[in-house]
């Protein structure tokens, strides 16, 4: 979590330094005139993109090994040498939570908006509780892998802020890639996740942990 939180602010600083020193004209003409809220959003694109790449690369190495027969078969997996870090799913979940907390702190509730504040807070609580209870490693990882679409969403925003019209070939290609990736990792997976929740995960969690916990995670979902 500390890495995710600190990485956010390091990425913001790196992006600001790069734009101001290497592209001063772009900074003066395209960034400075932006309203305060939009300028903050632009600086947040840097850590958002870095975080998305980390999650995609990290969880892609984990998912084939984390396909569970039960959501509770996770007690030893956090210590098994999975992925590039050697510490497995908990590392990427921690980075995810740290990033979400930093995003709330950087943008603040007024710039982030009520819906996203609730999203970030509930996701942070859900992931932290899952790590503490050694549950939902597969679901956590598949939802973190969904950050794949964020890479193209941010690339599109970078291009639009740079002045490319939405009808230009490069923006059109990026937009289509974003829409396709968003459907594949966020929309197409939603049905199976919810079906599995109702048929398998909810009754398993209610039986082996508690109905209150199962209801709480229903709210998170």
Secondary structure, 3 states (H helix, E strand, C coil): CHHHHHHHHHHHHHHHHHHHHHCHHHHHHHHCCCCHHHHHHHHHHHHHHHHHHHHHHHHHHHHHHHCCCCCCCCCCHHHCCCCCCCCCHHHHHHHHHHHHHHHHHHHHHHHHCHHHHHHHHHHHHHHHHHHHHCCCHHHHHHHHHCCHHHHHHHHHHHHHHCCCCCCCHHHHHHHHHHHHHHHHHHHHHHHHHHHHHHHHHHHHHHHHCCHHHHHHHHHHC
